[in-house]
Amino acid sequence: MSTIPRDSAGLGRTGTLGDRMAVPGVTDIRTPVPTIYGDWTARFGDAWKTQVEQLRAKFGDAIEEVRMPGDAPTDVPIVYVKKALITEVLRFAKDEAGFEYAFLADLTAIDEGVDAAPRFEVVYNLFSMSRKWRIRFKCRVPDGEEVPTAVDVWTGANWAEREVWDMFGIRFTGHPDLRRVLMDERWVGHPLRKDYPLKGYQVFTTPMEVDLKVLED
């Protein structure tokens, strides 16, 4: 087993994977583990609480639920937003002083299962390069409904939203070019949906026809 260089605490990026998994008292993500970056909750906890208060004051009942580190099994705040206002909330988090989440680190989705209501969650992981803090926004999406695009907030959301459409079948209203990005355009279905067949192979014996207009764009 490979060894990772130790930090001053002897934890975090340290020792073998087995060493890290055997830290006494660690049961889940709610148990802080020292790292070279420190304990996020201790370092950013007050700022996160202030941010949540500001979000609730500005957006009211559009903030459906908040899960905070220490209270829930999460390392950063999770803020659930009504999908109709997700773009406005994301823009506020990007531009507002004291938030400054300028970097969209990831945009993905979760399928909670065919019997869940609502079935999907769209997930936005944000990072502040100036402040070094992180936050996670989510919106709940019933099957068949759309989510406003975040491309107007971050241009980089373009391909991430295309991937969510490709893998989960969630459409983004206002997206400039919502088409598949991983699968062949002829593919039927969305492979990361819980009801997609485990062996749902599709074989194409001829190459996909080239769309010259797309290449020109």
C-alpha positions as CSV (number, residue, x, y, z in Angstrom):
1,M,0.0,0.0,0.0
2,S,1.4,3.4,-1.0
3,T,2.3,6.0,1.7
4,I,1.2,9.6,1.5
5,P,3.4,12.3,3.1
6,R,2.3,13.2,6.6
7,D,1.2,16.7,7.8
8,S,1.9,18.1,11.2
9,A,-1.2,16.6,12.7
10,G,-0.5,13.1,11.4
11,L,-3.9,13.0,9.8
12,G,-5.7,14.3,6.7
13,R,-3.3,13.7,3.7
14,T,-1.4,11.3,5.8
15,G,-0.1,7.7,6.1
16,T,-1.8,4.9,4.3
17,L,-5.4,4.7,3.4
18,G,-5.8,2.2,6.2
19,D,-4.3,4.6,8.7
20,R,-6.8,7.2,7.7
21,M,-9.8,4.9,7.9
22,A,-8.8,3.8,11.4
23,V,-8.9,7.2,13.0
24,P,-10.5,6.6,16.5
25,G,-13.9,8.0,16.9
26,V,-14.5,8.9,13.3
27,T,-18.0,7.6,12.4
28,D,-19.2,9.8,9.5
29,I,-18.7,13.1,7.8
30,R,-20.0,15.0,10.8
31,T,-16.9,14.1,12.8
32,P,-14.2,16.6,12.0
33,V,-10.8,15.2,10.8
34,P,-7.8,17.6,10.9
35,T,-6.3,18.3,7.6
36,I,-3.6,20.7,6.3
37,Y,-6.5,23.0,5.5
38,G,-7.9,22.9,9.0
39,D,-11.5,22.2,10.1
40,W,-13.9,23.8,7.6
41,T,-16.7,24.1,10.2
42,A,-14.4,25.9,12.7
43,R,-12.9,28.1,10.0
44,F,-16.0,29.1,8.0
45,G,-18.9,28.2,10.3
46,D,-19.7,31.8,11.3
47,A,-19.5,33.0,7.7
48,W,-21.8,30.2,6.5
49,K,-24.4,31.1,9.1
50,T,-24.4,34.7,8.1
51,Q,-24.7,33.7,4.4
52,V,-27.7,31.5,5.2
53,E,-29.4,34.3,7.1
54,Q,-28.8,36.7,4.2
55,L,-30.2,34.2,1.7
56,R,-33.4,33.7,3.8
57,A,-33.8,37.4,4.3
58,K,-33.5,38.2,0.5
59,F,-35.2,35.2,-1.0
60,G,-37.7,34.2,1.7
61,D,-39.6,30.9,1.1
62,A,-37.6,30.3,-2.1
63,I,-35.0,28.9,0.4
64,E,-36.8,25.6,1.1
65,E,-34.3,23.9,3.4
66,V,-30.8,24.3,4.8
67,R,-28.5,21.5,6.0
68,M,-25.5,22.6,8.0
69,P,-22.2,20.8,8.8
70,G,-22.4,19.3,12.2
71,D,-26.2,19.0,12.1
72,A,-26.4,16.9,8.9
73,P,-23.9,14.5,7.2
74,T,-22.3,17.1,5.0
75,D,-19.0,19.0,4.9
76,V,-20.5,22.2,3.5
77,P,-23.9,23.9,3.8
78,I,-26.5,22.5,1.5
79,V,-29.1,25.1,0.5
80,Y,-32.3,23.8,-1.2
81,V,-33.8,26.4,-3.5
82,K,-37.1,26.5,-5.4
83,K,-36.1,25.7,-9.0
84,A,-37.9,28.8,-10.4
85,L,-35.4,31.0,-8.6
86,I,-32.2,29.0,-8.7
87,T,-30.6,31.3,-11.3
88,E,-31.2,34.4,-9.2
89,V,-29.8,32.7,-6.1
90,L,-26.8,31.5,-7.9
91,R,-26.1,35.0,-9.3
92,F,-26.4,36.5,-5.9
93,A,-24.0,33.9,-4.4
94,K,-21.5,34.7,-7.2
95,D,-21.7,38.5,-7.0
96,E,-22.6,39.5,-3.5
97,A,-19.9,40.7,-1.1
98,G,-19.5,38.3,1.7
99,F,-20.4,35.4,-0.6
100,E,-18.1,35.7,-3.7
101,Y,-18.7,32.2,-5.0
102,A,-17.2,33.0,-8.4
103,F,-16.3,29.5,-9.4
104,L,-18.8,26.8,-10.4
105,A,-16.8,23.8,-9.4
106,D,-19.4,21.2,-10.5
107,L,-23.0,20.9,-11.7
108,T,-24.5,17.5,-11.6
109,A,-27.7,15.7,-10.6
110,I,-29.1,12.9,-8.4
111,D,-31.9,10.4,-9.2
112,E,-33.6,9.5,-6.0
113,G,-35.5,6.7,-7.7
114,V,-38.7,6.3,-9.7
115,D,-40.9,6.4,-6.5
116,A,-39.4,9.5,-5.1
117,A,-41.4,12.8,-5.3
118,P,-39.8,14.9,-6.6
119,R,-37.5,12.4,-8.3
120,F,-34.4,14.5,-9.1
121,E,-32.1,17.0,-7.5
122,V,-29.8,19.3,-9.5
123,V,-26.7,20.1,-7.6
124,Y,-24.4,23.2,-7.8
125,N,-21.1,23.0,-6.0
126,L,-19.6,26.5,-5.7
127,F,-16.2,27.7,-4.5
128,S,-14.9,31.1,-3.6
129,M,-11.3,31.5,-4.8
130,S,-10.9,34.7,-2.8
131,R,-12.3,33.4,0.5
132,K,-11.6,29.6,0.1
133,W,-15.0,28.6,1.3
134,R,-17.5,26.3,-0.4
135,I,-21.3,25.9,-0.5
136,R,-23.7,23.5,-2.3
137,F,-27.0,24.6,-3.7
138,K,-29.7,22.1,-4.8
139,C,-33.1,22.3,-6.4
140,R,-35.7,19.5,-6.4
141,V,-37.0,18.6,-9.8
142,P,-40.1,16.4,-10.5
143,D,-39.6,14.0,-13.5
144,G,-40.5,15.7,-16.7
145,E,-40.0,19.3,-15.4
146,E,-37.3,21.7,-16.5
147,V,-34.7,23.8,-14.6
148,P,-33.6,27.4,-15.6
149,T,-30.2,27.3,-17.2
150,A,-27.2,28.7,-15.3
151,V,-25.3,29.5,-18.5
152,D,-26.1,33.2,-18.1
153,V,-24.3,33.1,-14.7
154,W,-21.4,30.8,-15.7
155,T,-20.6,30.1,-19.3
156,G,-19.0,26.9,-18.1
157,A,-22.4,25.6,-17.0
158,N,-23.0,24.9,-20.7
159,W,-21.4,21.5,-21.1
160,A,-22.2,20.5,-17.5
161,E,-25.9,21.0,-18.2
162,R,-25.6,19.1,-21.4
163,E,-24.1,16.2,-19.4
164,V,-27.0,16.3,-16.9
165,W,-29.4,16.2,-19.9
166,D,-27.5,13.4,-21.5
167,M,-27.2,11.2,-18.4
168,F,-30.4,12.0,-16.5
169,G,-32.9,13.5,-19.0
170,I,-33.3,16.8,-17.2
171,R,-33.8,19.7,-19.5
172,F,-32.6,23.3,-18.8
173,T,-34.8,26.1,-20.0
174,G,-32.9,28.7,-22.0
175,H,-29.9,26.6,-22.6
176,P,-28.3,27.7,-26.0
177,D,-27.5,24.2,-27.3
178,L,-29.0,21.4,-25.2
179,R,-27.8,18.2,-26.9
180,R,-25.9,15.1,-25.9
181,V,-22.3,15.5,-25.0
182,L,-21.2,11.9,-24.0
183,M,-23.5,9.5,-25.7
184,D,-24.2,9.1,-29.4
185,E,-27.0,11.4,-30.6
186,R,-28.9,8.3,-31.6
187,W,-28.9,6.9,-28.1
188,V,-32.3,6.2,-26.6
189,G,-32.7,6.9,-22.9
190,H,-30.5,8.4,-20.2
191,P,-27.9,5.9,-18.6
192,L,-27.7,7.4,-15.0
193,R,-31.5,7.2,-14.4
194,K,-32.3,4.5,-11.8
195,D,-34.8,2.9,-14.2
196,Y,-32.2,2.6,-17.1
197,P,-31.5,-1.1,-17.7
198,L,-28.2,-2.3,-16.2
199,K,-27.3,-4.0,-19.5
200,G,-29.0,-1.4,-21.7
201,Y,-26.3,-1.7,-24.4
202,Q,-26.9,0.0,-27.7
203,V,-24.7,-0.8,-30.6
204,F,-24.3,1.4,-33.7
205,T,-22.6,-0.2,-36.7
206,T,-22.2,3.0,-38.6
207,P,-20.6,6.3,-37.4
208,M,-22.9,9.2,-36.4
209,E,-23.5,11.6,-39.3
210,V,-21.4,14.7,-38.9
211,D,-23.4,18.0,-38.5
212,L,-21.3,20.5,-40.4
213,K,-23.2,23.4,-38.8
214,V,-22.1,22.3,-35.3
215,L,-18.5,22.1,-36.5
216,E,-18.7,25.6,-37.9
217,D,-20.1,27.0,-34.6
